[in-house]
Amino acid sequence: MLDPKVNRCLNGFVFWIVFGFFNFWSGSIAKINAQTFEGIQNSNFAGVHSVYSNPALLTSMAYKRHANISTLGFEVNNNMFVITAPFTLWQAITGNVPAQFQNANGKVHWQKDFLKQQPIGTSGWGSVSAEYRGPAYANRIGKRFVWSTHSRTRTQVSVRNVSTGLLDYGRVLFDTSMRGKNGNLDQRSSLPFSFQANAYQELGASLAAAIIDSKKLKISIGGTAKYLMGLGHYSIVSEGMQLRTFGRDSIQFMQSNVQVSYSETQVFKRIMSGLIGGLPSFRNIMGHGIGFDLGFTVEGGKGGGTAQFKDRWLGDPTARNYHWRLAASVTDFGKLSYGSQVNTFSFSNVTPVTLKTDSAFFGAFQQGGSAGYTYLEEFAKKSMNYKQESGTMRFVLPTQLHVQGDLRIMAGFYTAFHWQQSLLSLKSVGFRQPSSLVIVPRLETKWLEVSMPVGLTNDYRKGNIGACVRVGPIFLGSDNFLSNMMSNNIKGMNVYFGLSSSIGKIKK
């Protein structure tokens, strides 16, 4: 059991702040992850949401005007821990848990043994990400053009290249049941063990045009330009470290080679504000950048401008002006720079140095700002080989290739596929959007839509089955909901929900 004081100061991630290590060098590049919304993203009634995977799809939206009021998505993933219970999550929800796993009130008796540590070697990873899609608007101009604007906030906290030894070491440091026990950590690997937290907002403008719109063929192109605003960044990266602990009272650095970076004092609050979403603000911007998306679509089948412009806004499935559709795009091509707004230092040692993990240590990190990093920096200045770094911190966006397809099986029944291939190296240390291949069968009308995304995620290593329901302007979905319901081995989850609506009607 954790001490309440320690639990508060961790805020879920202080352990990784202290011993996490992020892919950072002066002037180096880090990768930021992104969120997926497969259930709504491939819908004919996605409206302005289409702009996030392919701006050219705006010409196929089923509305003259469409607005997103607010949409929020969360995702948690890891390969270090798994919830393994002798019953499925569906059994827990429906009350069909075996009696031996119920408490005196007939409720599920959750046991700490249900959370199990996995064998990971030195390749453990974990992430918590959020994407808030703020107000967005799309509007048709005549029969061929559509323009749109959007706002979005992205946030992620993540660790990579975690070792089994580090997880064991964490128990010695923070678990009161192991107080007084000695522990050792040898965190040396060919890949740096990394931690980072980032948040940024974007304002985008898109333009899409149907360059060919005949009776049986429609070809569209589209592009998006985005202004990026950095909310904050903090990270720690180590090329290798050997530690020894004596209970919870002190840590001995046997040897180390560590680099630390952080932005101003309120960085933790900025990161957390990104997790819960918020409107873009031009006040106290930490970083700046520009990003771009480009895409095209091809639709084949009967129909054309008349069917789309006069009938599709009614939500009549028989009025769709395509039997099949293919789309391709490259999204999130660009960089975000923090300039001199990020403070960076490094430290190293080859002879043993002791750090006291006392109330002052925990109190510094408990403040939630840069005080913890300042504490580490002062310790490094006094006891380590300390160096103040200089340079510009740049973040590459999670650049991806998207290939989407859609086939009308019959009136109201469609099957889509969405292939997302990361254009960043799989071996790169830092953050990248994992590749995935998802098939999305769906039943859709104007007022009701049900879809079931099925596919391979996390660079094709994890099979997932999700679900999404839209009732008029309200939608709720998850890309792994059904998988988690049917399984008693859960390593992650995601969920998204939002409110979007058409505005006005097209006159016949």
N, C-alpha and C positions, 0 to 999 in steps of 0.2 A: 504493500500500500504506500502511495506517495504522500509525503507531507503536504498539507494544503498550501503552505508557503511556496514550496518548490513547484507544485502543480500550477500555481498562479503565475509564477515567474516564467515557467516554460511557455505558457500561452500556446501550447501545442507544438512549438518549434524551437524553443531556446536551446534544447539539447543539440539540434542541428546547427544552431547559430554558433555554439561554442566549438563544436568539433566537426561541423560540416565544412566542405571545401568546394569552392565553385570555380568553374573554368574561366579564370580571369588572369589576364596579363595587362600591363600598361599598354593601352591602345589595342587590346585584343577584342575578340568578337564573341558574344554569347548568343544563345538561341532561345527564343521565347515560344512557349507552347500555345496552342489554341484549342477551342472548344468546338464540338460538332453537334449538330441538331438534325440528325438524319431523318427523323419522322416528319418534320415540317419543311426541311430544306429541299426535298424532292417533290413537293406537292404543287399541283397547278394553282392552288390557292395560297401559295407562299407569299405572293405579292412582292413587297419590297425586300423580304428576306432573301429572295433570289440573288440579290446583289452580293451576298457574302461568299457564294461559291462560284458564280459566273454572272457578271453584269449584263451579258447579252440576253440572259433569260428574262430580263425585264420586259422584252417585247412580247413574251408569251404569257404574261400575267393575266389573270381572268378579271381584271378591273380596269376602269379608266383612271381612277386614283386610288391609292392605297396607303395606309399609314400604320406604322408600328407604334404603339403607345409605350409598351415596356415589355421586355423579354429578359429572362435571367436563367442561366445555366450553371450548374456546379458539377465538378468531376473529381473523384478521389480514386487513385490507382497506386498499386505497389506490388512488389514481388517478395517482400520481406516477411509479411504476416498474412495469415489467412484465418478467417472465422470458420472453424470446423465444428459443427454441432451435430448431434445424433438425430437431427430432424431438419427439414427444409424450412426456409423462411415462410413459405406458403402455409406449412403446418402451424408455424407460430402465429401467423395472422388469423388463420381460421380456427384456432383453438384445438387442433388435433395433435398436440404434443403428447408423447407418452407420459404416463402419470409420474414416473420416477424423475422426470425433469420439470415437474411443477412444484410451486411452493404451496404453503398452506391455504392460500387464497385461490388456488387453481390457475395462477398465472405462470408464465415461463420463468423458471429459475435459471437465469443466465449465470454461467460459471466462468471464472477467469481462464480455466483450462480450455475453453472453447477457442480462445485466441492463441494460435500456435505460430511459433517462429519457423521460417522456412530455411532450408540450406541454400545459401546464395553465393558462397565463396567470397569473391570481392566484387561482384557485379550487382549488388542490391540497388534498387531505386524506389523512389516514392514521390508522389506529387499531389498537390491540391490546387485546382485551377477553377477559375470562374470567368464567365463572360456575360457582361451586361450590355444588351442592345437597347440603347435609349431611343428617343424619338427619331423616326425615320419617315420619309415621305417619297412616293413615286407618283409621277403624273405623265399622262400621255400628251403628245403634241401631234395632232393629226392622226393618221393611221400607221405611220412608220416609226415615229420617234417616241422615246420615253426618257425622261430625266428623273434623277432621284438624289436625295441627300440622306445621310445617315450619321449617327453617332454611336460609339461603342467604347466600352471599357474592358480591358483584358488584364487578368492578374494570375500569377502563378508563384507558388512556393514549392521548391523541389530539391531533392538530394539525388546524387548519382554515385555509382561505384562505391557503395557501402559494403563493408565486409562483415562476416559473421562475428569476428572478434570485436568490432565496434558495437554491435548490438549487445553482446554480452557485457562489454565494458560499460555501456549505458546503465545496465541494471545495477552494477556495483556503485555507480556514481549517484543514482537518483532513487533507487528502491530501498526504503528504510529496513526491509526485512533482511537485506544483505549488508547493513551497516557494520563496519568493523572488518569486513573482508577485504583482502588485498586483490588487486586485479592488474592485468597487463594488456596492452594493446600494441600490436605491430601493424600499423596501417601503411604498408609500403606496397605499391602496385605500379604497373606500367601505365595506368590511367589515373589521373588525379581524382581523389575523392572530393566531391564538390557539393556545395550548397548555394542556392541563390533564391532571392525573392525579388520580383519585379512587378510593376504595374504601370500601364500606360493607357491613354485615351486617344481616340482618333475621331476626326471629323472628315467625312468623305462626300464627294460629289461624283455622280455617274451619269453617263449618257449612252444609250443603246439605240440602234437603228436597224430596221429590217431593210436590207439592201435589195433583197428579192422577196416578193410577196405575191406569188402566183397562185393558181387554183390548187396545185398539187405540190408545190415546193416553196419553202420559206427559209431564207438564210439571213441571220442577224449577227451583228458584231456589237461589242460594248466594251467600255473601259471605265475605270475608277481611279481617281487621284485622291490621296488621303494625307491630311496633315496630322502628324503624331505628336503627342504631348506626354513626356515622361513624368510619372507621378513619384517615382523613387526606386532605389536599388540598394540592396546590401548583399554581400556575399563573402564567403571564405573559401579558399582553395589551398590544398596541400599537395606537394609533389611526393610527400612521404613523411610519416611521423611515427615515432615510437614513444608511448606513454606508459606510465606506471601510476597506479592510484593506491592510496592508503585509506580504505573506507571512503567517506565522503568529505574528508577534511582537507585533502591536498592532492594535487596532481604533479607528477614529476615528468618533465619533458626530457626524455633520454636523448632524442635528437629530433629536429624538425626543419621544415622548409615551407613556410606558410605565407600566403598573401591575402590581405583583407581589403575590402573596399566597401564604402557606405556613403550614402548621400546625407543630407542635413538632419537635424535633430528629430524631426517629426516623421522620419521615413516609415517607421512601423505603422503609425496611424494612417499614413498615405496608402500603404500597401493594403491595410485592412479596409480602408474606404473603397479600394478597388474591388475587394472580394465581395462586398455587399452592393456594388454598383453605385452609379451616380452620374450626374450630368457633367459633361466636359466643362472645365473651368480654365480661364485664361490667367488666373492669379497664381503667382508663385510656381510657374512651370519650371521643372527641373531639367527636362531634356526636350529636344526638338528633332523632328525627322519627317521624311516624306516616303510614302509608299504607293504602289500601283497594282492594279489588277487588269488583266486583259482576257477577253474571251469571245467565242463565237458559237453559234448554234445552227443546226440544220434540222428542219422538220419536213416530213413527207406524208402525203395523204391528201384526201379531199378537204376542201375548205379554202380559206383565203381571208382577205381583209374584211369582207362583208360579214362572214360568220363570226370572226373574232370581235369585230367592233360593235355588232348589234346584238349578239346573243350570248357571248361567253360570260358577260358580267352577271347574267341571270343564274349562273351556276348549272346550266343544262349540260350534262355530260355528252349528249349526242351532238352538241354544237362545237366540240373541240375541233380545231382545224388542223389536226395531225393524227396519223395512225402510229407514227414512230418519231422519235426525236433523239438526236445526238448532240452533245455539247462538250466543249473542251475549253479549259482556261488555265492561266497561271495566276495565282493570287499571292498577296503579301510579299511583293518584291520591293525591298527597301530597307532602310536603316534608321535607327533612333540613336542620337548621340547626346550624351550628358555633358560633354565638354569638361570644364573644370569643376563641375558641381559635385563630383564624386571624389572623396578623399581615399587615397590608397597608400597602404604601407605593407612592408614585408618583414618577416623576422625568421631567424634560424638559429640553431645551436648544435653543437656536437658534444658538449659535456652536459651532465644532468643539471636541470634548473627546476625549481619547485614553485608551483603556483598554488596559493591557498584558496580553496573553494569555501570561503566563509560567508558571513552575512553580507559583507560588502560586495563580494563577487556576485551573489545571487541578486542582491538589491540593484546593482547596476543594470542587469538584464531585465529585471522586473519593471523598469520604467518604460519599456516599450519603444524607446527612441534609439539614439546613437550612443547612449551612456555606456552600454555594454562594450561596444567597440572602442570607445575612449578608454575604458578600463583596461582592455587588452593592449591597447596601444601604449599606455603608460607603463604597463608591466613589461612590454617588449623593449621600450626605451631603456628601462633600468636594468633588465636582466638578460636580454638577448642581443643578437646581432641585428640591429634595427636599421631599416632604410625607408625613407619617404619616397614613394614612387610618383612619377609624373606621366601625363599622357591623357588621351581622350578615350572614354568608355563608349563603345559603339555596340549596338544590338542589331543583329540581323533578324528580320521578321521570319516566321515559320513558312518560308516559301514552299508552295506546293503546286503540283500538276493535278488538276481535276478533270476527270472524264466521266460524264453523266449520260445516261440513256433512259428512255422511257418508251413503253409499248402499251398501246391501248388494247387490252384483251377483249373487252366488250364495254357497252355503255356503263360508265361508273366504276369499272374495275381496271386498274393499271398496275404495271410492274416496272419499277425503276431500278437502275443500278448506279452506284456512285463509287468510283475508284479514286482514292486520294493517295498520291505518291509524293513523299517528301523529297525535295530536291537538295536536302542537306545530308551530309554523310552520316550513315548509321553509327560509325565509330567515333564521331565527333563528341567531345565532352561538352556538356552544357545542355541546351534545350532545343528540341526540334519537335515538330508535329508528327507523331507516328503515322505510318502509312496504313491504309485500310481498304477493304473491298466489301461493299455492303449491297445487298439486294433488298428492295423495299416494295413488297406487294401492298396494295392499298385499295380501299373502297372510298370513293370521294364524291361528295355533292357539295353544293354551296354551303349548306348548314351543318353537315355532318361528314366527318372523315375519320377512318380508322386505318392505321398502317402498322406493319410489323417489320422493322429493320432486322435483317439476318445477315451476318457476315463475319469476316475476320478482321480484328482490330489489333492495336499494339504491334504494328509491323507484321501483321498476319500471323501472330503467335497465339492469339486468344479468340476463340469462337464466342459470339454473343448473339442473343436474341432479345430485341427490344420491343417497345410498344409505344404508340402515340395516338392520342384522341383529340380531335378538334371539333368543338361544338360552336358553330358560328365564328365569332372573333376570338374565342378562348381556346387555347391548346395546352396540353400537358403530355410530356413524353419522357422516355428514357431509352438509351441505346443498349441497355443490358438488363432491363427490368425482368423479363421473363426468364432469362438465364439465372438470375439471382433467386427468383421465386422457386425454381425447380432444383436448386443446388444447395448443398450444405457446406460448400467450400467457396467462400466469397473473399475476393481480393480487392474489389473496388466497385464503385457504382457511379452513375451519373444521372442527372435529372434536369429537365428544362421545362419552363412554362412561360406563357406570355399572353398578351392581349394585342391583337392587330385587327384592323377593320378597313373595309372599303369606304370610300367617301363619295357620295353622289352616284348618279346613274348616267348611262350613255343614252341619249335620245335616239329613238329609232327614226 
